[in-house]
Amino acid sequence: MATYDFLFDGLGLRDWCDAGHSSAPMSMADLIARSKGTEAPAASVWDLPFPSMDAFNDACSNFPQARELTKGLEEGFLAIKDQLSLVLDPITEPLNWFLNGALWLFQSTPWWVVIPILLIVVQLVSRTTKLTVFVAACIVFLAFIGYYDYAMQTLAIIFVCAFLCVLIGVPIGIAMSRSDTVQRFTIPILDMLQTLPPFVYLIPLIFLFSVTEPKLYGVAIIPYAIVPVIRLTNLGIRLVNEEVIEAANAFGMTSWQKLTGVQIPLALPTIMAGVNQTIMMSLSMVVIASLVSAPGLGVLVLRGIRNLELGVGLVSGFGIVLLAVILDRVTKAALARVNASQKQ
């Protein structure tokens, strides 16, 4: 196998390289040659590997391997884990209270109270009887097949996490819209949160929080789902017509009056679109968070995968689709009402 011996020899580092002892396994070519009692075939430039850490380690045993980088990162995180937990535990403790309270409320309240309340809320938000009937049919179907408790657990988690996302995200979006500097610093963070695979969120959290604490999956859901409401709040306020802002200035409005009386009302349709996407992303993350003890329909999906129970997995997946359709239609109906009120 071709190596980078020539590079370290040319730099005069051979003595330094030979002073180390590599823990890397022998290459397949060397193993085959040794088993036959011969030498490995002559190296060819055609077979020269990419100059990676492991390729350099093959030529110089003192050069670190890639696994030393990942091991160092892990050891560094574990070294500060206790300090991080000491800081994050008090900050995230209210999330425990909210999630525990919502789960208790949805599960301890009788179905004949919860379902009518949900339908009244849907009717007030959407003012559409057809949508209310559709929501009622979906909930009755889930209850009829025995998935009512799981569906209510999922809704409880989504309500808490989506509410906190809006509560935290809208002010951040407003701050971004009012300051280009804040926007420049915030956008890279949002890009990272939006592109980071959902499972990656769970890895450090497992080390920081106990799997018995609801805040473990709450902290996993909120950073993942908060991005749309921040981005669209910022975008909506920035897209407000400059002529309207000039008219507000002409009337002597303060910055606060312009924000609350002009910019936010005009940006409300865009903000509501962000809320809709945040709710959808919360629902998708709730299913993934079932891997770290999040209750709800995601548990049944995970059970179907682990036990190869096809029926359980398909029906619970269909239940998640129904919840997604309900939440999407209700929020879009609210958005339509906002748009209609602004056109009047």
KEGU-882352 format. One record per residue (C-alpha): x, y, z; residue in three letters; residue number from 1. Coordinates in steps of 0.2 Angstrom, whole numbers, plus 5000, padded with zeros to 4 digits. Example, Ala and Ser with C-alpha at 12.3 -4.5 7.8 and 13.67 -1.06 7.14 Angstrom:
2
c1_c2_c3_resn_resi
5062_4978_5039_ALA_1
5068_4995_5036_SER_2
***
This chain:
344
c1_c2_c3_resn_resi
5000_5000_5000_MET_1
5007_5017_4995_ALA_2
5010_5029_5010_THR_3
5017_5046_5013_TYR_4
5034_5040_5019_ASP_5
5042_5051_5006_PHE_6
5034_5067_5014_LEU_7
5040_5064_5031_PHE_8
5057_5058_5024_ASP_9
5059_5074_5014_GLY_10
5054_5085_5029_LEU_11
5068_5076_5039_GLY_12
5055_5069_5052_LEU_13
5059_5051_5051_ARG_14
5068_5050_5067_ASP_15
5053_5058_5076_TRP_16
5041_5046_5067_CYS_17
5051_5031_5072_ASP_18
5051_5036_5090_ALA_19
5033_5032_5092_GLY_20
5023_5016_5091_HIS_21
5007_5016_5081_SER_22
4992_5007_5088_SER_23
4984_5006_5071_ALA_24
4980_4989_5064_PRO_25
4991_4982_5050_MET_26
4985_4984_5032_SER_27
4977_4970_5023_MET_28
4991_4970_5010_ALA_29
5004_4968_5024_ASP_30
4994_4954_5033_LEU_31
4992_4944_5017_ILE_32
5010_4946_5012_ALA_33
5015_4940_5030_ARG_34
5004_4925_5029_SER_35
5012_4920_5013_LYS_36
5030_4923_5019_GLY_37
5033_4937_5007_THR_38
5034_4955_5007_GLU_39
5020_4967_5002_ALA_40
5019_4973_4984_PRO_41
5029_4988_4979_ALA_42
5019_5004_4983_ALA_43
5011_5013_4968_SER_44
5007_5032_4966_VAL_45
4991_5026_4958_TRP_46
4986_5019_4975_ASP_47
4991_5034_4985_LEU_48
4977_5038_4998_PRO_49
4970_5055_5002_PHE_50
4981_5064_5014_PRO_51
4970_5060_5029_SER_52
4976_5059_5047_MET_53
4975_5040_5046_ASP_54
4985_5040_5030_ALA_55
4999_5050_5038_PHE_56
4998_5039_5053_ASN_57
5002_5024_5042_ASP_58
5018_5033_5037_ALA_59
5022_5041_5053_CYS_60
5017_5032_5069_SER_61
5019_5048_5079_ASN_62
5006_5057_5069_PHE_63
4988_5056_5077_PRO_64
4974_5046_5070_GLN_65
4957_5052_5067_ALA_66
4950_5042_5081_ARG_67
4961_5051_5093_GLU_68
4952_5067_5088_LEU_69
4935_5060_5091_THR_70
4941_5052_5108_LYS_71
4949_5069_5113_GLY_72
4932_5078_5109_LEU_73
4923_5065_5120_GLU_74
4935_5066_5134_GLU_75
4934_5085_5134_GLY_76
4915_5085_5134_PHE_77
4915_5072_5149_LEU_78
4927_5083_5158_ALA_79
4915_5098_5158_ILE_80
4899_5088_5159_LYS_81
4897_5091_5178_ASP_82
4899_5109_5176_GLN_83
4887_5110_5162_LEU_84
4874_5101_5171_SER_85
4877_5112_5186_LEU_86
4872_5127_5175_VAL_87
4859_5119_5164_LEU_88
4849_5110_5177_ASP_89
4842_5126_5186_PRO_90
4839_5134_5169_ILE_91
4829_5120_5162_THR_92
4820_5115_5177_GLU_93
4804_5125_5173_PRO_94
4803_5115_5157_LEU_95
4801_5100_5168_ASN_96
4787_5108_5177_TRP_97
4778_5113_5161_PHE_98
4779_5096_5153_LEU_99
4774_5087_5169_ASN_100
4760_5098_5172_GLY_101
4754_5097_5154_ALA_102
4755_5078_5153_LEU_103
4746_5077_5170_TRP_104
4732_5089_5164_LEU_105
4729_5080_5148_PHE_106
4730_5062_5155_GLN_107
4720_5065_5172_SER_108
4706_5075_5164_THR_109
4692_5064_5157_PRO_110
4690_5062_5139_TRP_111
4672_5069_5139_TRP_112
4680_5085_5145_VAL_113
4696_5086_5135_VAL_114
4688_5082_5118_ILE_115
4674_5095_5119_PRO_116
4687_5108_5125_ILE_117
4698_5104_5110_LEU_118
4684_5105_5098_LEU_119
4678_5122_5105_ILE_120
4696_5129_5103_VAL_121
4696_5123_5085_VAL_122
4680_5131_5081_GLN_123
4685_5148_5089_LEU_124
4701_5148_5080_VAL_125
4695_5142_5063_SER_126
4677_5147_5063_ARG_127
4674_5132_5051_THR_128
4662_5119_5056_THR_129
4669_5107_5043_LYS_130
4686_5107_5051_LEU_131
4679_5105_5068_THR_132
4669_5090_5062_VAL_133
4685_5083_5054_PHE_134
4695_5085_5070_VAL_135
4681_5077_5080_ALA_136
4681_5062_5068_ALA_137
4700_5060_5070_CYS_138
4701_5061_5089_ILE_139
4686_5049_5090_VAL_140
4695_5037_5078_PHE_141
4711_5037_5088_LEU_142
4701_5035_5104_ALA_143
4691_5020_5097_PHE_144
4707_5011_5092_ILE_145
4714_5013_5110_GLY_146
4727_5027_5105_TYR_147
4718_5041_5114_TYR_148
4731_5042_5129_ASP_149
4746_5042_5117_TYR_150
4738_5055_5106_ALA_151
4735_5066_5121_MET_152
4753_5064_5127_GLN_153
4759_5069_5110_THR_154
4748_5084_5110_LEU_155
4753_5090_5128_ALA_156
4771_5089_5123_ILE_157
4768_5099_5107_ILE_158
4758_5112_5115_PHE_159
4771_5115_5128_VAL_160
4786_5115_5116_CYS_161
4778_5125_5103_ALA_162
4772_5138_5115_PHE_163
4790_5140_5122_LEU_164
4797_5141_5105_CYS_165
4785_5156_5101_VAL_166
4788_5164_5118_LEU_167
4807_5163_5115_ILE_168
4808_5164_5096_GLY_169
4797_5179_5092_VAL_170
4808_5191_5103_PRO_171
4823_5184_5095_ILE_172
4816_5187_5078_GLY_173
4811_5205_5083_ILE_174
4829_5208_5089_ALA_175
4836_5202_5073_MET_176
4824_5213_5063_SER_177
4829_5228_5072_ARG_178
4848_5225_5072_SER_179
4859_5219_5057_ASP_180
4873_5215_5069_THR_181
4861_5203_5079_VAL_182
4855_5196_5063_GLN_183
4873_5192_5057_ARG_184
4877_5183_5073_PHE_185
4861_5174_5074_THR_186
4859_5167_5056_ILE_187
4874_5155_5057_PRO_188
4867_5148_5073_ILE_189
4850_5146_5065_LEU_190
4859_5138_5050_ASP_191
4867_5125_5061_MET_192
4852_5121_5071_LEU_193
4842_5119_5055_GLN_194
4854_5107_5046_THR_195
4860_5097_5061_LEU_196
4852_5080_5060_PRO_197
4839_5077_5073_PRO_198
4848_5062_5081_PHE_199
4863_5073_5084_VAL_200
4853_5083_5096_TYR_201
4850_5068_5107_LEU_202
4869_5063_5109_ILE_203
4875_5077_5121_PRO_204
4858_5078_5130_LEU_205
4859_5060_5136_ILE_206
4875_5064_5145_PHE_207
4868_5080_5153_LEU_208
4851_5075_5159_PHE_209
4843_5059_5166_SER_210
4832_5049_5154_VAL_211
4818_5050_5168_THR_212
4817_5069_5166_GLU_213
4805_5076_5153_PRO_214
4817_5091_5150_LYS_215
4828_5079_5141_LEU_216
4816_5077_5126_TYR_217
4810_5095_5129_GLY_218
4827_5102_5126_VAL_219
4829_5091_5111_ALA_220
4813_5097_5103_ILE_221
4814_5116_5106_ILE_222
4831_5120_5098_PRO_223
4826_5110_5083_TYR_224
4808_5118_5081_ALA_225
4812_5136_5086_ILE_226
4821_5140_5069_VAL_227
4806_5144_5058_PRO_228
4797_5156_5070_VAL_229
4813_5166_5072_ILE_230
4817_5167_5054_ARG_231
4799_5171_5048_LEU_232
4797_5184_5062_THR_233
4813_5193_5057_ASN_234
4808_5192_5038_LEU_235
4790_5197_5041_GLY_236
4795_5213_5051_ILE_237
4809_5217_5038_ARG_238
4796_5216_5024_LEU_239
4784_5229_5031_VAL_240
4783_5243_5018_ASN_241
4795_5257_5021_GLU_242
4781_5270_5016_GLU_243
4770_5263_5031_VAL_244
4785_5266_5043_ILE_245
4788_5283_5036_GLU_246
4769_5287_5039_ALA_247
4771_5281_5057_ALA_248
4786_5292_5060_ASN_249
4776_5307_5053_ALA_250
4763_5304_5066_PHE_251
4777_5304_5080_GLY_252
4776_5286_5085_MET_253
4789_5279_5096_THR_254
4799_5264_5091_SER_255
4788_5253_5103_TRP_256
4772_5260_5096_GLN_257
4778_5257_5078_LYS_258
4783_5239_5083_LEU_259
4767_5234_5092_THR_260
4755_5245_5082_GLY_261
4762_5244_5064_VAL_262
4776_5231_5061_GLN_263
4770_5216_5071_ILE_264
4751_5217_5065_PRO_265
4757_5219_5047_LEU_266
4770_5205_5049_ALA_267
4757_5193_5058_LEU_268
4753_5182_5043_PRO_269
4772_5178_5041_THR_270
4774_5175_5059_ILE_271
4759_5164_5059_MET_272
4767_5154_5045_ALA_273
4782_5152_5056_GLY_274
4772_5146_5070_VAL_275
4764_5133_5059_ASN_276
4781_5126_5054_GLN_277
4787_5126_5072_THR_278
4772_5116_5077_ILE_279
4775_5103_5062_MET_280
4794_5102_5067_MET_281
4789_5099_5085_SER_282
4778_5085_5080_LEU_283
4792_5077_5070_SER_284
4804_5079_5084_MET_285
4792_5071_5096_VAL_286
4793_5055_5087_VAL_287
4812_5055_5087_ILE_288
4813_5060_5105_ALA_289
4804_5044_5109_SER_290
4821_5036_5109_LEU_291
4825_5046_5125_VAL_292
4809_5042_5134_SER_293
4797_5055_5126_ALA_294
4779_5048_5128_PRO_295
4766_5048_5115_GLY_296
4763_5040_5098_LEU_297
4782_5039_5095_GLY_298
4783_5026_5108_VAL_299
4772_5015_5098_LEU_300
4782_5018_5082_VAL_301
4798_5013_5091_LEU_302
4789_4998_5098_ARG_303
4784_4993_5080_GLY_304
4802_4995_5074_ILE_305
4810_4985_5089_ARG_306
4798_4971_5090_ASN_307
4794_4970_5071_LEU_308
4776_4974_5074_GLU_309
4770_4980_5057_LEU_310
4752_4984_5062_GLY_311
4757_4994_5077_VAL_312
4770_5004_5068_GLY_313
4758_5008_5053_LEU_314
4743_5012_5064_VAL_315
4753_5023_5076_SER_316
4761_5031_5061_GLY_317
4744_5035_5053_PHE_318
4739_5042_5070_GLY_319
4754_5054_5069_ILE_320
4749_5059_5052_VAL_321
4731_5063_5058_LEU_322
4738_5074_5072_LEU_323
4749_5083_5059_ALA_324
4735_5086_5048_VAL_325
4724_5093_5062_ILE_326
4738_5105_5068_LEU_327
4742_5110_5051_ASP_328
4724_5114_5046_ARG_329
4720_5123_5062_VAL_330
4735_5134_5061_THR_331
4732_5137_5042_LYS_332
4714_5142_5046_ALA_333
4719_5154_5059_ALA_334
4732_5161_5047_LEU_335
4718_5163_5034_ALA_336
4707_5173_5046_ARG_337
4722_5184_5050_VAL_338
4724_5188_5031_ASN_339
4706_5191_5029_ALA_340
4705_5203_5043_SER_341
4720_5213_5036_GLN_342
4711_5214_5019_LYS_343
4696_5222_5026_GLN_344
***
